[in-house]
């Protein structure tokens, strides 16, 4: 027994090892092929033209394009690849101009880091753009580039264009396929949700539906915005996506019904999957459905939503003037730019992250300016990757970066020691480049392990250090991780005293608003307003869940505190579901509750939110919530009681 306990004490904590387990993800073979061609073909062209350095720079640009090619829809892939390349060209130009200028390079890279950090909070494209801006500036300031000054940005941009061209080869045949696939995936996620009704798998399936619906709306609305909302194909696709919303809204009622009387008839999820096939194939047909006769209000809600969905899915030409979206149309581009600029400049979080990144980059560059570090750009390069705000916890990224770099350097050492330079670099690069998209899907440590040997091989083409690159790169990576941990994590109390309770309190307060809207005065509220409020709330809860999952990878006290609060996150999601189920049942014949019943539930939620804001530790609260035990709000009251009970002293 003693030995067993001793072995347990030697086991690394879960928050430290979570990212070292590969995620179960399929290999994206198309992306693997694109990466292999995009990075190896420029090397071959450079060798053939007796300009290997030029080929290496084009391959570096292609590497940036491969890393940024993460979207599904073609227009988004164009933005994800092309826009960051422009920022990368600016970055390498600035870096090249200060190469070898010591403290001038420190000042310029520090300013670039501040801008990079601030714009990274805007969105996915801006995040990649900020990354490439700083990444290429660091490379330009640390590696000798060919003359004249515009050669490096031109070649790097050319590499990104190579990836873009390879990406768009399938566009004529699959122009709208990603959008149709996303909408069809939403239908299939709803079918899985109905199958899980009444079981413990329901919560997980509902989260999958939320993610699928958000993703589909992002793709479809972006396409509709570009085509002014009147092109037949986007209108039809948006109409088919809109009718998923009533199906999702009816799911909580179906879940409650399944817990009481048993699973839903198999015909219901089967019908939803048939609609998914119709959507994905882009066809229309007979909307006839073979469904059992509904008896309860929840069954009527599902039946009504499913028949309405079937009618719209099989409709050939929906009226474009009566097909709205359920989240609100995107604003005009100039309006969004103005709002975004104002938000970035006035956001305290944006400034804090920009200053953290600038401090770390400034320290990294100052260190290598004072101490002779061979090819010192790798220190700041490591800081750039570790400090990215949307890559997860800074602490866990630093650990995973060190782990992944060690694996990557081991692989690079084998290549640099055993493979002769020259034409052998081309087949080696084909293999190594293909590992990047394959390993990126497995996790950050594995992505780092795949990217490291590629960068080292390309760096060797530029500076011809060979095996001498290996150990300095490991030392530089450890130094960069240390700078990020100290200057980017430990020196900022918000890193290790994260007020995760505030984020959850905001979600609880928004849930109280949703309850008030759903049962306003006991009357039926405006349905479109309620739908948008619920979708916005689910999006917010998804963000809260992601923030808590990030916090779970932090060391004590943040990680254990997030683990203690995690059940309350789940409880709040269930409260939203119970509210939706009650409203749906009322809409389909169940008796409406008295206004004071809904007001009491709302008051309990607001008290809970106030309690969460008041203290980092959960405190004892009143859990009695009287009401009609046979009324439509009883399941909602049960979930609120459970949430209030979770916020008790035993979870300290």
C-alpha positions in Angstrom: 0.0 0.0 0.0 2.8 2.4 0.8 4.4 1.7 -2.5 1.1 2.5 -4.2 0.7 5.7 -2.3 4.3 6.7 -3.2 3.7 6.0 -6.8 0.6 8.2 -6.7 2.7 11.0 -5.3 5.1 10.7 -8.2 2.3 10.9 -10.8 2.3 14.3 -12.5 -0.8 16.5 -11.9 -3.5 16.4 -14.5 -3.2 20.2 -15.2 0.4 19.6 -16.2 -0.1 16.5 -18.5 -3.5 17.3 -20.0 -2.0 18.8 -23.2 0.5 16.0 -23.7 -2.2 13.5 -24.6 -3.0 13.6 -28.3 -6.6 14.6 -29.2 -8.6 12.0 -31.1 -8.8 13.8 -34.5 -8.7 12.3 -38.1 -5.8 13.1 -40.4 -6.7 15.9 -42.8 -5.2 14.2 -45.9 -6.0 17.1 -48.3 -4.2 19.5 -46.0 -1.3 17.1 -45.6 -0.9 17.0 -49.4 -1.1 20.8 -49.8 1.5 21.3 -47.1 3.9 18.8 -48.6 3.7 20.4 -52.1 3.6 24.0 -50.9 6.8 23.7 -48.8 8.9 21.3 -50.9 8.2 22.8 -54.4 9.8 26.2 -53.6 12.9 24.4 -52.2 13.2 22.4 -55.4 12.7 25.6 -57.6 15.3 27.4 -55.6 17.8 24.6 -56.0 17.1 24.4 -59.7 17.7 28.1 -60.1 20.8 28.0 -57.9 19.1 30.3 -55.4 18.4 28.0 -52.4 18.0 30.9 -50.0 15.2 32.3 -52.2 13.5 28.9 -52.2 13.8 28.7 -48.4 12.1 32.1 -47.9 9.2 31.1 -50.2 8.8 27.9 -48.2 8.8 30.0 -44.9 5.9 32.1 -46.4 4.2 28.8 -47.3 4.6 27.6 -43.8 2.7 30.7 -42.5 0.0 30.0 -45.0 -0.3 26.3 -43.9 -0.5 27.4 -40.2 -3.3 29.9 -41.0 -5.4 27.7 -43.3 -7.8 26.6 -40.7 -11.2 27.8 -42.1 -13.8 25.7 -44.0 -15.4 28.1 -46.4 -13.3 29.2 -49.3 -13.8 32.9 -48.9 -12.7 32.6 -45.3 -9.7 30.6 -46.3 -8.8 33.4 -48.7 -9.0 35.9 -45.8 -7.1 33.6 -43.4 -4.2 33.2 -45.8 -4.0 36.4 -47.8 -4.6 39.1 -45.1 -2.0 37.7 -42.6 0.5 37.5 -45.5 0.3 41.3 -45.9 0.9 41.8 -42.2 3.8 39.3 -42.4 5.3 41.2 -45.3 5.2 44.4 -43.1 6.8 42.5 -40.2 9.7 41.1 -42.1 10.4 44.5 -43.7 10.6 46.1 -40.3 12.8 43.3 -39.0 15.1 43.4 -42.0 15.6 47.2 -41.7 16.8 46.8 -38.1 18.9 43.7 -38.5 22.2 44.0 -36.7 21.2 47.4 -35.1 21.1 46.1 -31.5 19.0 48.4 -29.3 17.1 49.8 -32.3 15.9 46.3 -33.0 14.8 45.9 -29.4 12.8 49.1 -29.6 11.2 48.3 -33.0 10.3 44.7 -32.0 8.8 45.9 -28.7 6.5 48.3 -30.5 5.6 45.6 -33.1 4.7 43.3 -30.2 2.5 45.9 -28.6 0.5 46.3 -31.9 0.5 42.6 -32.5 -0.9 41.8 -29.1 -3.6 44.5 -29.3 -5.0 43.4 -32.7 -4.9 39.7 -31.8 -8.0 40.2 -29.7 -10.2 41.2 -32.7 -10.9 37.8 -34.2 -9.4 34.8 -35.9 -8.0 36.6 -39.0 -6.6 39.4 -36.9 -5.1 36.9 -34.5 -3.1 35.1 -37.3 -2.2 38.5 -38.8 -0.8 39.7 -35.4 1.1 36.5 -35.1 2.7 36.8 -38.5 3.4 40.5 -38.0 5.5 39.8 -35.0 6.8 36.4 -36.1 8.2 37.7 -39.4 9.6 40.8 -37.7 11.5 38.6 -35.3 12.8 36.4 -38.1 13.8 39.5 -40.2 15.7 41.0 -37.3 17.5 37.7 -36.5 18.4 36.1 -39.8 20.4 37.7 -42.7 18.0 38.4 -45.6 19.0 38.8 -49.3 19.4 42.3 -50.8 17.6 44.5 -51.7 15.3 45.0 -48.7 12.1 44.2 -50.6 13.3 40.7 -51.6 12.4 38.9 -48.4 8.8 40.3 -48.0 8.2 39.6 -51.7 9.4 35.9 -51.4 7.5 35.3 -48.2 4.3 36.7 -49.7 4.8 34.5 -52.7 5.0 31.5 -50.4 1.6 32.4 -49.0 0.2 32.8 -52.5 1.4 29.3 -53.3 -0.7 27.9 -50.5 -3.7 30.0 -51.5 -3.5 28.8 -55.1 -3.4 25.1 -54.0 -6.3 25.8 -51.6 -8.5 27.3 -54.3 -8.0 24.4 -56.8 -11.1 22.8 -55.5 -13.2 26.0 -55.5 -14.9 25.5 -58.9 -16.2 22.1 -57.8 -16.9 22.7 -54.1 -17.9 26.4 -54.1 -20.7 26.1 -51.6 -19.9 22.6 -50.3 -18.4 23.8 -47.0 -21.5 25.9 -46.1 -23.9 23.0 -47.0 -21.7 20.6 -45.1 -21.8 22.9 -42.0 -25.6 23.2 -42.1 -26.0 19.5 -42.7 -23.7 18.8 -39.7 -25.9 21.0 -37.6 -28.9 18.8 -38.5 -27.0 15.6 -37.7 -25.9 17.1 -34.4 -29.6 17.8 -33.6 -30.4 14.2 -34.5 -27.7 13.0 -32.1 -29.2 15.3 -29.5 -32.7 13.8 -29.8 -31.2 10.3 -29.6 -29.5 11.3 -26.3 -32.7 12.9 -24.8 -33.3 11.5 -21.3 -29.7 10.2 -21.0 -26.5 11.4 -19.4 -25.1 12.1 -22.8 -27.6 14.9 -23.5 -25.4 17.8 -22.1 -22.4 16.8 -24.2 -24.6 16.5 -27.3 -26.2 19.9 -26.6 -22.7 21.5 -26.5 -22.0 19.9 -29.9 -25.2 21.4 -31.3 -24.3 24.9 -30.0 -20.8 24.7 -31.6 -22.2 23.4 -34.9 -25.0 26.0 -35.0 -22.5 28.8 -34.2 -20.1 27.6 -36.9 -22.9 27.2 -39.5 -24.2 30.7 -38.9 -20.8 32.2 -39.1 -20.2 30.6 -42.5 -23.7 31.2 -44.0 -24.1 34.8 -42.8 -20.7 35.8 -44.0 -21.5 34.4 -47.4 -24.9 36.1 -47.4 -23.4 39.4 -46.4 -21.0 39.3 -49.4 -23.9 38.6 -51.8 -26.2 41.2 -50.3 -28.7 38.6 -49.0 -30.6 38.1 -52.3 -28.7 35.4 -54.2 -30.9 32.3 -54.3 -28.4 29.7 -53.0 -27.4 31.6 -49.8 -31.0 32.5 -49.2 -32.1 28.9 -49.5 -29.2 27.7 -47.2 -30.0 30.4 -44.6 -33.7 29.3 -44.6 -32.7 25.7 -44.1 -30.4 26.8 -41.2 -33.0 29.0 -39.6 -35.5 26.1 -39.2 -32.9 24.2 -37.1 -33.5 26.8 -34.4 -37.0 25.6 -33.5 -35.7 22.0 -33.5 -33.0 23.0 -31.0 -35.5 24.9 -28.9 -37.8 21.9 -28.7 -34.9 19.6 -27.6 -34.9 20.6 -23.9 -38.7 19.8 -23.7 -38.0 16.5 -25.4 -35.2 15.8 -23.0 -37.6 16.4 -20.0 -40.2 14.2 -21.6 -37.7 11.4 -22.2 -36.6 11.5 -18.6 -40.2 10.9 -17.5 -41.7 8.5 -20.1 -38.7 7.1 -22.0 -36.7 7.8 -25.2 -38.2 9.5 -28.2 -39.5 7.4 -31.1 -36.6 6.4 -33.4 -38.5 8.0 -36.3 -37.7 11.5 -35.0 -33.8 11.5 -35.2 -34.1 9.4 -38.4 -36.2 12.1 -40.0 -33.7 14.8 -39.0 -30.9 12.8 -40.5 -32.8 12.5 -43.8 -33.1 16.3 -43.9 -29.4 16.5 -43.3 -28.8 14.4 -46.4 -31.1 16.6 -48.5 -29.3 19.7 -47.3 -25.8 18.3 -48.0 -26.7 17.2 -51.4 -28.4 20.5 -52.3 -31.6 19.0 -53.6 -35.3 19.3 -52.9 -38.2 16.8 -52.9 -41.2 15.5 -51.1 -41.5 16.8 -47.6 -43.7 13.9 -46.4 -42.7 12.5 -43.0 -43.8 9.3 -41.2 -44.0 10.4 -37.6 -46.0 9.2 -34.6 -49.0 11.2 -33.5 -47.9 13.7 -30.7 -49.8 13.8 -27.5 -47.9 15.8 -24.9 -46.9 19.5 -25.3 -43.3 18.6 -25.7 -44.1 16.0 -28.4 -46.2 18.6 -30.2 -43.3 21.0 -30.1 -40.9 18.5 -31.7 -43.5 17.4 -34.3 -44.3 21.0 -35.3 -40.6 22.0 -35.5 -39.8 18.9 -37.6 -42.6 19.3 -40.0 -41.8 23.0 -40.5 -38.2 22.1 -41.1 -39.1 19.5 -43.7 -41.3 21.9 -45.5 -38.6 24.6 -45.7 -35.8 22.1 -46.6 -37.8 20.8 -49.5 -38.9 24.2 -50.7 -37.2 25.1 -53.9 -37.4 29.0 -53.8 -37.9 30.6 -50.4 -38.9 34.3 -50.5 -35.6 36.2 -49.9 -37.6 39.0 -48.3 -39.0 36.7 -45.6 -35.8 34.8 -44.8 -34.1 36.6 -41.9 -31.4 35.3 -39.7 -31.8 34.5 -36.1 -28.8 36.3 -34.8 -28.9 39.6 -36.7 -27.4 40.5 -40.0 -23.7 41.6 -40.0 -23.2 45.4 -40.0 -21.6 47.1 -43.0 -17.9 46.7 -43.3 -17.0 50.3 -42.5 -19.2 50.1 -39.4 -17.6 46.9 -38.2 -14.1 48.4 -38.8 -15.0 51.6 -36.8 -16.5 49.5 -33.9 -13.5 47.2 -33.8 -11.0 50.0 -33.8 -12.8 51.8 -31.0 -13.1 48.5 -29.0 -9.4 47.7 -29.4 -8.2 51.2 -28.4 -10.5 51.4 -25.4 -10.2 47.9 -24.2 -8.3 47.4 -21.0 -7.8 43.7 -21.8 -6.4 44.5 -25.2 -3.9 47.0 -23.7 -2.9 44.6 -20.9 -2.2 41.8 -23.3 -0.3 44.0 -25.7 1.9 45.3 -22.9 2.5 41.8 -21.6 3.6 40.7 -25.0 5.7 43.8 -25.6 7.4 43.3 -22.2 8.3 39.7 -23.0 9.6 40.5 -26.5 11.5 43.5 -25.2 13.2 41.4 -22.5 14.0 38.6 -25.0 15.6 41.0 -27.5 17.4 42.9 -24.7 18.8 39.7 -23.4 20.2 38.5 -26.7 21.6 42.0 -27.3 23.6 41.9 -24.0 24.6 38.2 -24.2 26.0 36.5 -27.3 23.4 34.0 -28.2 23.8 32.2 -31.6 20.9 33.0 -33.9 19.1 34.7 -31.1 15.8 35.1 -33.0 14.7 31.8 -31.6 14.2 33.2 -28.1 11.7 35.9 -29.2 10.2 33.3 -31.6 9.4 31.1 -28.7 8.0 34.0 -26.7 5.7 34.8 -29.6 4.2 31.4 -29.8 3.9 30.9 -26.1 2.2 34.3 -25.5 -0.5 33.9 -28.1 -3.8 34.7 -26.3 -6.0 32.3 -28.2 -3.8 29.3 -27.9 -4.7 28.5 -24.3 -3.0 29.0 -20.9 0.4 30.7 -21.0 1.7 28.4 -18.3 0.6 25.2 -20.1 1.8 26.5 -23.4 5.2 27.2 -22.0 5.4 23.6 -20.7 4.0 22.2 -23.9 6.3 24.3 -26.0 9.4 23.0 -24.2 8.1 19.5 -24.5 7.2 19.8 -28.2 10.5 21.6 -29.0 12.5 18.9 -27.4 10.7 16.3 -29.6 11.1 18.4 -32.7 14.8 19.1 -32.1 15.4 15.4 -31.7 13.8 14.8 -35.1 15.7 17.7 -36.6 19.0 16.4 -35.1 18.5 13.1 -37.0 17.8 14.9 -40.2 20.7 17.4 -40.0 23.1 14.7 -38.9 22.3 12.0 -41.4 20.8 13.7 -44.5 23.2 15.6 -46.8 22.2 19.2 -47.8 21.0 19.9 -51.3 18.4 18.0 -53.3 17.8 15.6 -50.4 16.1 18.5 -48.6 13.2 18.3 -51.0 11.9 14.8 -50.1 12.7 15.4 -46.5 10.7 18.6 -46.5 7.8 16.8 -48.2 7.6 14.4 -45.3 8.2 17.0 -42.5 5.7 19.5 -44.0 3.0 16.9 -44.2 3.3 16.2 -40.5 2.3 19.8 -39.6 -1.4 19.6 -40.4 -1.5 16.0 -39.2 0.0 16.8 -35.9 -1.7 20.2 -35.4 -5.0 18.5 -35.0 -3.5 16.5 -32.1 -2.6 19.4 -29.8 -0.2 22.3 -29.3 2.7 20.2 -28.2 2.5 18.0 -31.3 2.1 21.0 -33.6 5.3 22.4 -32.1 7.1 19.1 -32.5 6.1 19.2 -36.2 6.9 22.8 -37.0 10.3 22.9 -35.2 12.3 20.6 -37.6 10.8 22.5 -40.6 11.9 25.8 -39.3 15.4 24.4 -38.4 15.8 22.9 -41.9 14.8 26.2 -43.6 17.1 28.1 -41.3 20.0 25.8 -42.2 19.4 26.6 -45.9 19.8 30.3 -45.0 22.8 30.2 -42.6 24.4 26.8 -43.2 25.1 25.9 -39.6 24.0 22.3 -39.9 24.0 20.2 -36.8 25.3 23.2 -34.9 21.8 24.6 -34.8 20.3 21.8 -32.6 21.5 22.5 -29.1 21.4 26.3 -29.3 17.7 26.0 -30.4 16.9 23.9 -27.3 18.6 26.4 -25.0 16.9 29.3 -26.8 13.5 27.7 -26.4 14.0 27.1 -22.7 15.1 30.7 -22.3 12.0 31.9 -24.2 9.7 29.7 -22.2 11.3 31.1 -19.0 10.8 34.7 -20.0 7.1 34.0 -20.9 6.5 32.3 -17.6 8.1 35.0 -15.5 7.3 38.3 -17.4 4.1 37.1 -19.1 2.6 35.0 -16.3 4.0 35.3 -12.8 4.4 39.1 -12.8 0.7 39.6 -13.7 -1.7 38.7 -10.8 -4.6 38.3 -13.2 -2.8 35.2 -14.5 -2.8 33.3 -11.2 -5.6 35.1 -9.4 -8.1 34.9 -12.3 -11.6 36.0 -11.2 -13.3 33.2 -13.0 -16.3 33.8 -10.7 -17.0 37.1 -12.4 -17.3 35.5 -15.8 -19.7 32.9 -14.4 -21.6 35.6 -12.5 -22.2 37.5 -15.7 -23.6 34.3 -17.3 -25.9 33.7 -14.3 -27.1 37.3 -14.6 -27.8 36.9 -18.3 -29.7 33.7 -17.5 -31.9 35.7 -15.1 -32.6 38.2 -17.9 -33.5 35.3 -20.2 -35.9 33.9 -17.6 -37.5 37.3 -17.2 -37.9 37.6 -21.0 -39.3 34.0 -21.4 -42.1 34.6 -18.8 -42.5 38.3 -19.0 -45.7 39.1 -17.1 -46.9 35.6 -17.8 -47.5 36.5 -21.4 -46.0 35.2 -24.6 -42.9 37.3 -25.4 -41.8 38.3 -28.9 -40.4 35.0 -30.3 -37.6 36.5 -32.4 -36.3 38.5 -29.5 -36.4 35.4 -27.3 -34.6 33.3 -29.9 -31.8 35.8 -30.3 -31.4 36.2 -26.5 -31.2 32.4 -26.1 -28.6 32.0 -29.0 -26.6 34.9 -27.5 -26.7 33.3 -24.1 -25.6 29.9 -25.4 -22.7 31.6 -27.2 -21.7 33.3 -24.0 -22.0 30.0 -22.0 -19.8 28.4 -24.7 -17.2 31.1 -24.1 -17.4 30.7 -20.3 -17.0 26.9 -20.8 -13.9 27.5 -22.9 -12.5 29.9 -20.3 -13.0 27.4 -17.5 -11.4 24.6 -19.6 -8.4 26.9 -20.1 -8.3 27.6 -16.4 -8.3 23.9 -15.6 -4.8 23.6 -17.2 -3.4 26.3 -14.8 -1.4 25.3 -11.7 -2.8 26.0 -8.2 -4.7 28.0 -7.1 -6.4 28.7 -10.4 -6.8 25.2 -11.7 -8.2 23.6 -8.5 -10.6 26.6 -8.1 -11.9 26.2 -11.7 -12.4 22.5 -11.1 -14.5 23.3 -8.0 -16.6 25.8 -9.9 -17.0 23.6 -13.0 -20.2 21.9 -11.8 -21.9 25.3 -11.5 -21.1 26.0 -15.2 -23.0 22.8 -16.1 -25.8 23.8 -13.8 -26.3 27.2 -15.4 -26.5 25.5 -18.8 -29.2 23.2 -17.5 -31.1 26.2 -16.2 -31.1 27.7 -19.6 -32.4 24.4 -21.1 -35.1 24.1 -18.4 -36.2 27.7 -19.1 -36.5 26.9 -22.9 -38.3 23.7 -22.2 -40.9 25.4 -20.0 -41.5 28.2 -22.6 -41.9 25.6 -25.4 -44.3 23.5 -23.4 -46.4 26.7 -22.7 -46.4 27.6 -26.4 -47.8 24.1 -27.1 -50.6 23.9 -24.6 -49.2 23.6 -21.1 -50.7 26.0 -18.5 -48.7 29.2 -18.0 -47.2 29.9 -14.6 -48.2 32.7 -12.3 -46.0 35.8 -12.8 -44.8 35.7 -9.2 -43.4 32.1 -9.8 -41.2 33.3 -12.6 -40.2 36.4 -10.6 -39.1 34.3 -7.7 -36.9 32.2 -10.0 -35.4 35.3 -11.5 -34.7 36.7 -8.0 -32.9 33.5 -7.0 -30.6 33.7 -10.0 -29.8 37.3 -9.4 -28.9 36.6 -5.8 -26.7 33.8 -7.0 -24.9 36.1 -9.4 -24.4 38.7 -6.7 -22.9 36.0 -4.4 -20.5 34.8 -7.1 -19.2 38.4 -7.6 -18.8 39.0 -3.9 -16.2 36.3 -3.2 -13.7 34.0 -5.0 -14.9 31.1 -2.8 -18.4 29.6 -3.0 -20.5 30.5 0.0 -23.6 28.9 1.6 -26.9 30.1 0.1 -30.6 29.5 0.6 -31.8 26.6 -1.6 -35.6 26.6 -0.8 -37.6 27.7 -3.8 -41.4 27.0 -3.3 -43.9 26.7 -6.1 -46.5 24.5 -7.8 -44.9 21.0 -7.8 -47.0 20.0 -10.8 -46.5 23.3 -12.7 -44.5 23.9 -15.8 -41.7 25.7 -13.9 -41.0 22.8 -11.5 -38.2 21.4 -13.6 -36.7 24.9 -13.8 -36.9 25.3 -10.0 -35.2 22.0 -9.5 -32.3 23.1 -11.6 -32.1 26.4 -9.8 -32.1 24.6 -6.4 -29.3 22.4 -7.7 -27.2 25.4 -8.7 -27.8 27.1 -5.4 -26.8 23.9 -3.5 -23.6 23.6 -5.6 -22.6 27.1 -4.4 -22.2 25.9 -0.9 -19.3 25.7 1.6 -18.3 22.1 0.8 -16.8 23.3 -2.5 -14.2 25.6 -1.0 
